[in-house]
Amino acid sequence: MAAPEDPAGRIDQDGPVGRAERRRTVVAASAGNFAEWYDWGVYGVVATVVADKFFPPGNDTLALLSAYAVFAISYLTRPLGATVFGHIGDKLGRKRALSTTIIITCGATALIGFIPTYAVIGYAAPVLLLLMRLIQSFGTGGEYSTAISFVYEHGQKGRKATAVGMMTAMTFGGFIVGSLLATLLSATLSSAAYEAWGWRLLFWLSLPMGVVGLYLRRRTAEGREFRQLLEAQEQQRERHKRQSPVWEALRTHGARILVFVAFLGTWAIISATMTSYLATFLKGNSALSGTQSYGINTLNSVMVVVCLLAFCPVADRIGLRRATIVGSLVVAVGVVPGFALASSGVTAAWLGGALLGLCKGVMAVPSLLAVSQIFPAHIRVTAGGLSYNVAQALLGGTAPLIGVWLNSVTGSALFFSSYLVLAALVTLVITLVCGRRWIADSESHSGDAGSTTRDASAAAQAAAGVPNGIVTR
């Protein structure tokens, strides 16, 4: 029987053409996330400059808290973005949602670089900054989970974790590029030039990134699993009768979504901490220069990518449940010594940055794989996106703010790192209690949606309105 062709005429199979299509999919899906993490990284790296430029002078700690408060508040629009673009992604297609989110995300990021300072327009400066962050987070709310589902559905059976991991590694490349550019500009420009206009260049660069990403995304096709779902709906003439994906997700998987929010707490906190708070934390180490702090921040990001890629094939072999147990334990054991080292001297700070990168890289694999794996195709983007972005809004967005506050009150990194340990233990308990029931599809086929036959059956059930849970063992 001939392999099915997609609307663009490309064959969706495991041959050379299928592999080429998967590579295009990973690159296209990563483009918007690259820009998103580039912005997140840049905002964290230049947080002290943002605090100085957009908030009233006189109290550096209060200004920095205000900068991170804007960061935290902006997360509130992420669940809204997940709901809106989850509906589009599950109803009209992942590709259409991704083409829209990249325009919103990159456009709002670039506009931050054009905002006049507090000295020029007063309180309108922080208001405009908050507005751009809210718009950017609205697009981001639909971006990440849609991209993960898009790659997951194009992934080869038995290598879903590797497919998602490759996209995530390219995504984190955005943060590395942002950190490297900030390091380069701070080292080559005078302090006056960097603070006057150099930092704005970092935001403006997201505009060409968005243009390239949009071009790449328009050249991709929907994944086979989603196409099978649409075909099943068409055959049964149920497409026009189908419920809203948001309502359907809450009705059939509401309890799972709530528990999954708590499950994602570790990833939400550690991802926001490493991306947007570590650079600020390192500036509290008096032994480090500004360039050394940026360098450690970059090393941390490189370690994330290296450890993530190394752990992906392991996750494919051992299964989602066991991979999550490993990730939770690595975070619980590693973050306290990681932060302690990062705050002590030069050599120790480099080691601490590397250790914290290892923790984030290992935890990334099961966390992001689970966003797509534990929900059926007909509500995958909506349910996964809603869970992911509520966790990010409640725990990720507030993490840098809590870190700055705890450090200013206690003068020690122990309390914030203990907060991360607690989150890791919560994820571990949820995995042990619920893992066999709803996290892992099977240990032998980690990350797979299952065989083509089962996918078609699940799609037909979804189109008929039959609640579809994950197969457990």
C-alpha positions as CSV (number, residue, x, y, z in Angstrom):
1,M,0.0,0.0,0.0
2,A,1.4,3.4,-1.0
3,A,2.5,5.8,1.8
4,P,0.0,8.6,2.3
5,E,1.0,12.0,1.0
6,D,0.5,15.3,2.8
7,P,-1.2,18.3,1.2
8,A,2.2,19.7,0.1
9,G,2.9,16.5,-1.8
10,R,5.5,15.1,0.7
11,I,5.4,11.5,1.7
12,D,5.0,10.9,5.4
13,Q,7.0,7.8,6.1
14,D,10.3,6.7,7.8
15,G,12.3,6.9,4.5
16,P,14.6,9.6,3.4
17,V,11.7,12.0,2.5
18,G,10.0,11.3,5.9
19,R,13.3,12.1,7.7
20,A,13.8,15.3,5.7
21,E,10.2,16.4,6.5
22,R,10.8,15.7,10.2
23,R,13.9,17.8,10.2
24,R,12.0,20.7,8.5
25,T,9.3,20.3,11.1
26,V,11.8,20.5,14.0
27,V,13.5,23.6,12.5
28,A,10.2,25.4,11.7
29,A,8.7,24.6,15.1
30,S,11.8,25.7,16.9
31,A,11.9,29.1,15.1
32,G,9.3,30.8,17.2
33,N,10.5,29.2,20.4
34,F,14.0,30.3,19.6
35,A,12.8,33.9,19.5
36,E,10.8,33.4,22.6
37,W,13.7,32.1,24.7
38,Y,16.0,34.6,23.1
39,D,13.7,37.3,24.5
40,W,13.4,35.6,27.9
41,G,17.2,35.3,28.0
42,V,17.8,38.8,27.0
43,Y,15.3,40.2,29.5
44,G,17.0,38.3,32.3
45,V,20.5,39.2,31.2
46,V,19.6,43.0,30.9
47,A,17.2,43.0,33.8
48,T,19.4,45.4,35.8
49,V,19.5,47.8,32.7
50,V,15.8,47.5,32.3
51,A,15.3,48.3,36.0
52,D,17.5,51.4,35.5
53,K,15.9,52.6,32.3
54,F,12.2,52.1,32.9
55,F,11.6,52.6,36.6
56,P,12.1,55.6,39.0
57,P,15.6,56.0,40.3
58,G,16.7,56.0,43.9
59,N,16.3,52.4,45.0
60,D,18.1,49.8,42.9
61,T,16.5,46.8,44.7
62,L,13.0,48.2,44.3
63,A,13.7,48.9,40.6
64,L,14.9,45.3,40.1
65,L,11.9,43.9,41.9
66,S,9.7,46.1,39.7
67,A,11.4,44.7,36.6
68,Y,10.8,41.2,37.7
69,A,7.2,42.1,38.8
70,V,6.6,43.1,35.2
71,F,8.1,39.7,34.1
72,A,5.7,37.9,36.6
73,I,2.6,39.9,35.7
74,S,3.1,39.3,32.0
75,Y,2.7,35.6,32.6
76,L,-0.9,36.1,33.3
77,T,-1.8,36.3,29.6
78,R,-0.1,33.0,28.9
79,P,-3.1,30.8,29.9
80,L,-5.3,33.1,27.8
81,G,-3.0,32.6,24.8
82,A,-2.9,28.8,25.4
83,T,-6.7,28.8,25.4
84,V,-7.1,30.9,22.2
85,F,-4.4,29.2,20.2
86,G,-5.1,25.8,21.7
87,H,-8.6,26.2,20.2
88,I,-7.1,27.2,16.8
89,G,-4.5,24.4,16.9
90,D,-6.9,21.7,17.8
91,K,-9.7,22.9,15.6
92,L,-8.1,24.4,12.5
93,G,-4.5,23.1,12.6
94,R,-1.2,23.4,14.4
95,K,0.4,25.2,11.5
96,R,-2.1,28.0,11.5
97,A,-1.7,28.6,15.2
98,L,2.1,28.6,14.9
99,S,2.1,31.1,12.0
100,T,0.1,33.6,14.1
101,T,1.9,33.2,17.4
102,I,5.4,33.9,15.9
103,I,4.1,37.2,14.5
104,I,2.8,38.3,17.9
105,T,5.8,37.0,19.9
106,C,8.5,38.5,17.8
107,G,6.7,41.7,17.1
108,A,6.1,42.6,20.7
109,T,9.7,41.6,21.6
110,A,11.1,44.0,19.0
111,L,8.9,46.8,20.1
112,I,10.4,46.7,23.6
113,G,13.6,48.0,22.1
114,F,11.7,51.2,20.9
115,I,10.2,52.2,24.2
116,P,11.5,55.5,25.5
117,T,13.1,55.5,29.0
118,Y,11.5,56.7,32.3
119,A,13.6,59.8,32.1
120,V,11.9,60.7,28.8
121,I,8.2,59.7,29.3
122,G,7.9,59.0,33.0
123,Y,5.5,56.3,34.2
124,A,4.4,55.6,30.6
125,A,7.7,53.7,30.2
126,P,6.9,50.9,32.6
127,V,3.3,50.8,31.4
128,L,4.4,50.3,27.8
129,L,7.0,47.7,28.9
130,L,4.2,45.8,30.7
131,L,1.9,46.1,27.7
132,M,4.5,44.7,25.4
133,R,5.3,41.9,27.8
134,L,1.6,41.0,28.1
135,I,1.2,40.8,24.3
136,Q,4.4,38.8,24.0
137,S,3.3,36.4,26.6
138,F,-0.1,36.0,25.0
139,G,1.6,34.8,21.8
140,T,4.0,32.7,23.8
141,G,1.1,31.0,25.6
142,G,0.0,29.4,22.4
143,E,3.5,29.0,20.9
144,Y,5.3,26.4,23.0
145,S,2.7,23.7,23.6
146,T,1.6,24.0,19.9
147,A,5.1,23.6,18.7
148,I,5.7,20.6,21.0
149,S,2.5,18.9,19.7
150,F,3.5,19.7,16.1
151,V,6.9,18.0,16.5
152,Y,5.5,15.2,18.6
153,E,3.0,14.2,15.9
154,H,5.8,14.3,13.3
155,G,8.1,12.2,15.4
156,Q,9.2,8.7,14.6
157,K,7.8,5.9,16.8
158,G,10.2,5.0,19.5
159,R,12.0,8.4,19.2
160,K,9.4,10.9,20.3
161,A,11.5,12.1,23.2
162,T,14.4,12.7,20.8
163,A,12.2,14.6,18.4
164,V,10.9,16.9,21.2
165,G,14.4,17.1,22.7
166,M,15.9,18.3,19.4
167,M,13.3,21.0,19.1
168,T,13.8,22.0,22.7
169,A,17.6,22.1,22.2
170,M,17.2,24.5,19.3
171,T,14.8,26.5,21.3
172,F,17.3,26.9,24.1
173,G,19.8,28.0,21.5
174,G,17.8,31.3,21.5
175,F,18.8,31.9,25.1
176,I,22.4,31.0,24.3
177,V,22.5,33.4,21.4
178,G,20.9,36.1,23.6
179,S,23.4,35.6,26.4
180,L,26.4,35.5,24.0
181,L,25.3,38.7,22.2
182,A,24.8,40.4,25.6
183,T,28.3,39.2,26.6
184,L,29.8,40.4,23.3
185,L,28.1,43.8,23.4
186,S,29.0,44.4,27.1
187,A,32.6,43.5,26.4
188,T,33.1,45.5,23.2
189,L,31.0,48.6,23.9
190,S,31.8,51.1,26.5
191,S,29.5,51.0,29.5
192,A,27.9,54.3,28.5
193,A,27.2,53.1,24.9
194,Y,25.8,49.7,26.1
195,E,23.4,51.4,28.6
196,A,22.4,54.1,26.1
197,W,21.6,52.0,23.1
198,G,23.4,48.7,23.0
199,W,20.8,46.8,25.0
200,R,18.1,47.9,22.5
201,L,19.8,46.0,19.7
202,L,19.2,42.8,21.6
203,F,15.4,43.3,21.4
204,W,15.4,44.5,17.8
205,L,17.1,41.3,16.5
206,S,13.9,39.3,17.3
207,L,12.2,40.9,14.2
208,P,14.4,39.2,11.5
209,M,14.2,36.0,13.6
210,G,10.4,36.2,13.3
211,V,10.4,36.7,9.6
212,V,12.6,33.7,9.0
213,G,10.5,31.6,11.4
214,L,7.3,32.5,9.6
215,Y,8.7,31.6,6.2
216,L,9.8,28.2,7.5
217,R,6.5,27.5,9.2
218,R,4.5,28.2,6.1
219,R,6.5,25.5,4.3
220,T,5.5,22.6,6.6
221,A,2.5,20.3,6.7
222,E,0.4,19.0,9.6
223,G,1.4,15.7,11.3
224,R,0.0,12.4,10.3
225,E,-1.8,11.9,13.6
226,F,-3.7,15.2,13.3
227,R,-4.5,14.6,9.7
228,Q,-6.0,11.2,10.6
229,L,-8.1,12.9,13.2
230,L,-9.5,15.4,10.7
231,E,-10.1,12.6,8.2
232,A,-12.0,10.6,10.8
233,Q,-14.1,13.7,11.6
234,E,-14.9,14.3,8.0
235,Q,-15.9,10.7,7.4
236,Q,-18.3,10.7,10.3
237,R,-19.6,14.2,9.4
238,E,-19.0,15.3,13.0
239,R,-16.6,18.2,12.3
240,H,-19.3,20.9,12.5
241,K,-20.8,19.3,15.7
242,R,-17.6,19.0,17.6
243,Q,-17.4,20.8,21.0
244,S,-15.0,23.5,21.8
245,P,-11.6,21.9,22.5
246,V,-11.4,24.0,25.7
247,W,-14.7,22.7,27.0
248,E,-14.0,19.2,25.9
249,A,-10.5,19.2,27.6
250,L,-12.0,20.4,30.9
251,R,-14.9,18.0,30.7
252,T,-13.0,14.9,29.9
253,H,-9.6,15.7,31.5
254,G,-10.2,18.4,34.0
255,A,-8.8,16.5,37.0
256,R,-5.7,15.5,35.0
257,I,-5.0,19.1,33.9
258,L,-5.1,20.3,37.6
259,V,-2.7,17.6,38.7
260,F,-0.5,18.1,35.7
261,V,-0.1,21.8,36.6
262,A,1.5,20.7,39.9
263,F,3.5,18.1,38.1
264,L,5.0,20.8,35.8
265,G,5.9,23.0,38.8
266,T,9.5,21.9,38.9
267,W,10.1,22.7,35.2
268,A,8.2,26.0,35.4
269,I,10.4,27.2,38.3
270,I,13.8,25.9,37.1
271,S,13.3,27.1,33.5
272,A,12.3,30.6,34.5
273,T,15.1,30.7,37.2
274,M,17.9,29.7,34.9
275,T,16.7,31.8,32.0
276,S,15.7,35.1,33.7
277,Y,17.2,35.1,37.2
278,L,20.6,33.4,37.2
279,A,22.4,36.4,35.6
280,T,21.0,38.7,38.3
281,F,21.9,36.1,41.0
282,L,25.5,35.9,39.8
283,K,25.9,39.7,40.2
284,G,25.6,39.1,43.9
285,N,28.9,37.2,43.8
286,S,31.4,40.0,44.3
287,A,34.3,37.9,43.0
288,L,32.8,38.0,39.5
289,S,33.0,40.7,36.8
290,G,30.0,41.5,34.7
291,T,31.6,39.7,31.7
292,Q,32.3,36.6,33.9
293,S,28.7,36.6,35.1
294,Y,27.4,36.6,31.5
295,G,29.9,33.9,30.6
296,I,28.7,31.6,33.4
297,N,25.2,32.3,32.3
298,T,26.1,31.1,28.8
299,L,27.9,28.0,30.1
300,N,24.7,27.2,32.0
301,S,22.7,27.3,28.8
302,V,25.2,25.2,26.9
303,M,25.1,22.6,29.7
304,V,21.3,22.6,29.4
305,V,21.5,21.8,25.7
306,V,24.2,19.1,26.1
307,C,22.5,17.3,29.0
308,L,19.1,17.5,27.3
309,L,20.4,15.9,24.1
310,A,22.3,13.3,26.1
311,F,19.2,12.4,28.1
312,C,16.7,12.2,25.2
313,P,17.7,8.7,24.0
314,V,17.7,7.5,27.6
315,A,14.2,8.7,28.0
316,D,13.2,6.9,24.8
317,R,14.6,3.7,26.3
318,I,13.4,3.9,29.9
319,G,10.0,5.6,29.4
320,L,8.4,8.8,30.5
321,R,7.7,7.7,34.0
322,R,11.2,6.6,34.9
323,A,12.7,9.6,33.1
324,T,10.6,11.9,35.2
325,I,11.8,10.2,38.4
326,V,15.4,10.6,37.3
327,G,14.8,14.3,36.5
328,S,13.1,15.1,39.7
329,L,15.9,13.4,41.8
330,V,18.6,15.2,39.9
331,V,16.9,18.6,40.6
332,A,16.3,17.8,44.2
333,V,19.9,16.7,44.8
334,G,21.6,19.3,42.5
335,V,20.1,22.7,43.0
336,V,21.2,23.4,46.6
337,P,25.0,22.8,45.9
338,G,24.6,24.4,42.5
339,F,23.4,27.7,43.9
340,A,25.9,27.5,46.8
341,L,28.8,27.1,44.4
342,A,27.5,29.9,42.1
343,S,27.6,32.4,45.0
344,S,31.1,31.5,46.1
345,G,34.2,32.7,44.2
346,V,35.1,32.5,40.6
347,T,36.0,28.8,39.9
348,A,33.1,27.6,42.2
349,A,30.7,29.9,40.3
350,W,31.6,28.3,37.0
351,L,31.0,24.8,38.5
352,G,27.8,25.9,40.0
353,G,26.5,27.3,36.8
354,A,27.3,24.0,35.0
355,L,25.6,21.9,37.7
356,L,22.4,24.0,37.5
357,G,22.5,23.6,33.7
358,L,22.6,19.9,34.2
359,C,19.6,20.0,36.5
360,K,17.5,22.0,34.0
361,G,18.6,19.9,30.9
362,V,17.7,16.6,32.5
363,M,14.3,17.9,33.8
364,A,13.4,19.4,30.4
365,V,13.1,16.1,28.6
366,P,10.3,14.4,30.6
367,S,8.5,17.6,31.4
368,L,8.1,18.8,27.8
369,L,7.5,15.3,26.4
370,A,4.6,14.9,28.9
371,V,2.9,18.1,27.6
372,S,1.9,16.2,24.5
373,Q,2.1,12.5,25.5
374,I,-0.5,12.4,28.2
375,F,-3.3,14.0,26.2
376,P,-5.2,12.6,23.2
377,A,-4.8,14.3,19.8
378,H,-8.2,16.0,19.6
379,I,-7.4,18.2,22.8
380,R,-3.6,17.9,22.9
381,V,-2.7,21.5,22.2
382,T,-5.5,22.9,24.4
383,A,-5.0,20.6,27.4
384,G,-1.2,20.5,27.3
385,G,-1.0,24.3,26.6
386,L,-3.4,25.2,29.4
387,S,-1.6,23.0,31.9
388,Y,1.8,24.2,30.9
389,N,0.9,27.9,30.9
390,V,-1.0,27.9,34.1
391,A,2.1,26.3,35.7
392,Q,4.3,28.9,34.1
393,A,2.0,31.8,35.2
394,L,1.7,30.7,38.8
395,L,5.2,29.3,39.4
396,G,7.5,30.2,36.6
397,G,6.6,33.9,36.3
398,T,6.9,34.5,40.0
399,A,10.2,32.5,40.4
400,P,12.7,35.4,39.7
401,L,10.6,37.7,41.8
402,I,10.7,35.3,44.7
403,G,14.4,34.7,44.2
404,V,15.2,38.4,44.4
405,W,13.0,38.9,47.4
406,L,14.3,35.9,49.3
407,N,17.9,36.9,48.6
408,S,17.3,40.5,49.7
409,V,15.6,39.4,52.9
410,T,17.8,36.5,54.0
411,G,21.1,37.2,52.2
412,S,21.4,33.5,51.4
413,A,20.6,31.3,48.3
414,L,19.6,28.4,50.5
415,F,16.0,29.4,50.9
416,F,15.3,29.8,47.2
417,S,17.1,26.6,46.3
418,S,15.0,24.8,49.0
419,Y,11.9,26.1,47.2
420,L,13.1,24.3,44.1
421,V,13.8,21.1,46.0
422,L,10.2,21.2,47.4
423,A,8.8,21.5,43.8
424,A,11.0,18.6,42.6
425,L,9.6,16.4,45.5
426,V,6.1,17.3,44.5
427,T,6.7,16.3,40.9
428,L,8.3,13.1,42.2
429,V,5.3,12.2,44.3
430,I,2.9,12.9,41.5
431,T,4.9,10.7,39.2
432,L,5.0,7.8,41.7
433,V,1.3,8.0,42.5
434,C,-0.1,8.8,39.0
435,G,2.6,7.8,36.7
436,R,1.5,4.3,35.7
437,R,-2.0,5.5,35.2
438,W,-1.6,8.6,33.1
439,I,2.0,9.7,32.4
440,A,3.6,6.8,30.5
441,D,2.0,5.2,27.5
442,S,4.3,2.2,28.0
443,E,7.9,1.7,29.1
444,S,8.8,-0.1,25.9
445,H,7.4,2.6,23.6
446,S,8.2,5.8,25.5
447,G,6.9,8.9,23.9
448,D,4.9,7.1,21.2
449,A,1.3,7.9,20.5
450,G,1.1,4.2,19.6
451,S,0.8,2.3,16.4
452,T,-0.9,3.7,13.3
453,T,-3.9,1.4,13.9
454,R,-4.3,2.6,17.4
455,D,-3.9,6.2,16.4
456,A,-6.6,5.9,13.8
457,S,-8.9,4.2,16.4
458,A,-8.2,7.0,18.9
459,A,-8.9,9.6,16.2
460,A,-12.2,8.0,15.3
461,Q,-13.2,7.9,19.0
462,A,-12.2,11.5,19.4
463,A,-14.3,12.5,16.4
464,A,-17.2,10.6,17.8
465,G,-16.9,12.5,21.1
466,V,-15.7,9.4,23.1
467,P,-13.4,10.5,26.0
468,N,-9.9,9.2,25.2
469,G,-7.5,8.6,28.1
470,I,-4.0,7.3,27.8
471,V,-3.3,3.5,27.7
472,T,-1.6,2.4,30.9
473,R,0.3,-0.5,32.3
